Amino acid sequence: MTTRRTVLLLPLLAGCSVLPNRPYQETQRFSLSPERPARATPPRNAPVLLVRSLRAAPGLEGRGLRSLTADGQVATAYWQEWVAPPADAAEEALRRWLLASGRFAAVTQPGSRLRASLVLEGELIRLQAEPAAGRAVAALSILLLAEPPSGPGEARILAQFTAGGSASLPPGLDPRAPGPEAAAALSAALGEALARVEEGLAAAKR
């Protein structure tokens, strides 16, 4: 009886297997941390800039590398991801970049006791590889405000602009798994976008 019951259960056990149908994909993680090529020394009268938390546009909250397929669909490689959420990484890179620019005495974050005369608000609105076009693109939406000299109050808008950057991609990348080449190009594209942010802030301060 026991042998017969075991034989009958074998097909059921085979149908209830919890083993994955797809092969295991080892997660690859990449750093999104472009650096300014050179560091400059700020003048003695340089202002203090407060950079508020960088927001993420819809679809950019996750860590997976994003690509645009040939038919215009967005693909996300969930096993190829950034070490940190891209908006958080872009915010940290932005702080380092602007501090290295020499245009500000300090670049602070919310909660700092150092009083800032300028405030930057922003959003990461684009960060994706576009293999069909052979490029990686990044873009930030920026709002620069001037705080009243008397202290916290109604801030004055100095500038509002979009800063974008791009970098070349090698041919033949798979949009669903673009890999380290795409991650490196995306980091370079963000670096170009940060350079455009610096230029926009410099123009607004004149």
N, C-alpha and C positions, 0 to 999 in steps of 0.2 A: 504493500500500500504506500509506504513512504517513497519508494523508488518511482512509482507511477505519479505521485503528487509532484515530485521534483521535476519530472519530465514535463508535466503540464505547466509548471510555473516558469520554465525557461523562456518561452516566447514572450511572456508578460514582462519578465525582467529585462529582456532585450529591448522591448518597446519603451520601457521607462528609464532608459539610460540617461544619466545627467551629464555625460561627457559632452563637451562642446563640439558642434559640427565644424567650426572653423579652426584653423591652426592658431596656436597661441602667438600673439603679437607682443613682443617686448616693447615697453614704453620707452620712447626717446624723448629727452627733455633738453630744451635749448634756452640760452640766456638772451634776453632782449635788453641789451645794455650798450648802446652806442656812446662813444666818448668824444668830446670835442678835441680836435687835433692838437690844440695848444691852449695853455692856460695864461690868462692875462691878469695883471694886477689892477684892481679898481682904484680910481682917484679918491682923494680924501673926502670929497663931497658926494660920493656915490650914494644913491638911495638904497633903502632896504626893501626887498620885494617879498611879499607873502604869496606863496603858491598854494592855493587850496586844492583839495583832493580832485584828481582828474577823473571825470566820469567816463563811463564806457557806453558807446552807442549800442542800440539793440543788436544782438548777435555777437558782440565782442566781449561779453562777460566771461565766456569760457576760455580755457587754456589751449584748446586744440588749434593747430595751424589751419588757417582758412585759405581756400583757393577758389578761384573762379574757373569753372569748367568751360569748354569750348561752346556749349549751348547756353551759357549765361547763368548756370546754377552755381550756388555756393556749396562747396564740399568742405567738411571738417574732418581732419585726421585726428581722431581721438587718442591714438597711441603715439602721436607725434605732437608734443605740447610744449608750451613755455613753462619755465620753472615757476613763475608767478603769473597771476592774471595779467594780461597785457596792459590794461590801463594802469595798474599799480606799478608795473615795470617801467612804463613810459613816463609816469609821474616822477619816479626816482631819477630816471635818465634826464628828464627835463630840469630838475633841480640842479643836478651836477653840471649840466651843460651851461645853464645860465650863471651859476656861480663861477665857472671857469671862464666865462666871457669877459670878466673884469668890468662889467657894466653896473654891478650892484655890490654894495658893501657886504650884504648878506642875503641869502635866499632862505627864508624861513617856512615853517609849516604851521597849520592851525595849532593853537595852544602855546606858541612861543611867547615869551615875555618881551621880546624885542619888538618895538613898535615899527610897523612898516608904513611907508608913505604910498606904496604901490601894491595893488592886489591883482593877481592873475587867477582867472577861472578858466577851465578848459574841459574839452571832451575829446576822447580818442574816437574819431568817426570812421577811420578806415585803416585796415591793416590786413592785407591779403596778397597772396601770390596769384599772378595771372599768367600761367604757362603759355597759353595760346598767343598772348601778346609779348611774351618774353620779358616780363618785368614783374617786380614786386612793388607795391605801393603802400604808402602810409600817409595819414592826414590827421591834423588836429584842428579843432575849432577853438579859438582863443578870444578871451575878453579881458582887457586891461582896464583897471579902475584906479583912480587916484583918491586916496583918503583925505578928508579935510584936515588942514594943519592943526585945528583945535582938538582933534581926537576923533574917535569913532562917530560916524554920522552918515549922512547921505553921500555916497561915493559918486564921483564924476567919471563918466565913461571917456577914456582916452582913445581906445582903439578896439575894433572888433574885426577879426579876419580869420581866414582859413589858411593854414600852412601845410603844404604837401611836399612829399618827396618820393623818389622812385629809384630803383636799382635794377640792373639787368639780371635775368635768370638764364641759366644754361638751357639749351634746347632739350626736349624729350622728357621733361619732368611729368610725373603722374600727378594730376590735380588732387587725387584722393590720398596720396602719400608723397608730398613734395620733398620731404627730407631735409637734411642739414643745409643743402645748397639754398633752399628757399628760406630757411630760418636766418642764414647769414645775410641774404639779400634783403629780407624784411628789416633786419636790424640796421642795415646800411640805409634803407629807405627812410626809416624813422630818424636816423641821424641827419639826413638831408632836411627832413621836415623840422627838426629842432633848430637847424641853422636858419631856416626861414622864419621860425618863431623869434629867434634872436634879432634878425633884421627888422621884423615888424615892430618889436618892442623898442628898438633903437630909433626907428622912424617916429614912433608915437611920442617919445620923450623929447624930441627936438622942439 
